Amino acid sequence: MSPLITVDELRALSPVLVDVTWNLAGPPGKEAYDGGHLPGAYFVDLDTELAGPPGPGRHPLPDATTVTATFHRLGITSADTPVVVYDAANSMSAARAWWIFRYFGLTNVRVLDGGLAAWKAAGGEVTTEAPTEAADAATSEATGDSAPGGAAAFAATPGHLPVLDAEGAAEVAAKGILLDARAPQRFAGDVEPMDPVAGHIPGATNAPTTANVDESGRFLPAADLRTRFENLGVAPDGDTAVYCGSGVTATHEALALETAGLPATVYIGSWSDWITDPTRPIATGSGD
């Protein structure tokens, strides 16, 4: 089953819907959610529910208690509860939810291809009303024994997807394919708007996530994605890993790779973690 879902496919299902609209430089995604979202969709905040407090790295893994509280609030009662996540259009932040939810034990998570924009383009209704269950759950203890509606809450457990630390990323860069999902200018070290040091991990290959989607924010066909990554040296039986600035767009790259049938591991700390150790080497320029 593809990790992506179309608007028509979504209409035939009744999953837990999750809006993960997020903007790196603001304003907060909750403002966009309050202005209109898919009926029945809950809002999940990327910075506080899908990441731990910064350090090291700007978006480290959240702890299991935080994710369990989110599962509880959303009414997720089992590992195979159907969940569909989306954002404004290009799935950059929705991919983070897709990856984090799977890392913490959910097995049936998909991303709405094209997000809210695709839903609206297909004539989908939007609403400003939040689901009743979310309002009810907000008044209960986050670590309670039951989810909305009285069913047992699903406890998040980490480790259901592989992750890399800095040393592992360096090893993949040397012996396999380490994809850097950032824009070419950041990869080259020409600009660095978010982190105090510019450049990339030596041996990495630049593969901007913007090339995974078309102008509408929908992913390219799986065959086209596969061709793209194979041209970058990725092989089905090879050692492939991905990173970005802080571990958000890296999950978008992982989603594109999975759509193409190519497995990859995420260096979740990414560049913002790599540069916390001044002894780690830094490369600049457009080459490896």
Secondary structure, DSSP 4 states (H G I P E B T S, - for coil): --SEE-HHHHHT---EEEE----TTSS-HHHHHHH-B-TTPEE--HHHHSS-SSSSSSSPPPPHHHHHHHHHHHT--STT--EEEE-SSS-HHHHHHHHHHHHTT-S-EEEETTHHHHHHHTT---BSPPPHHHHHHHTS-TT-SB-TTSPBPPPP-S-SS-EE-HHHHHHHHHHSEEEE-S-HHHHHTS--SSSSS--B-TT-EE--GGGGB-TTSPBPPHHHHHHHHHHTT--TTS-EEEE-SSSSHHHHHHHHHHHTT---EEESSHHHHHTTSTTS--B-SS--
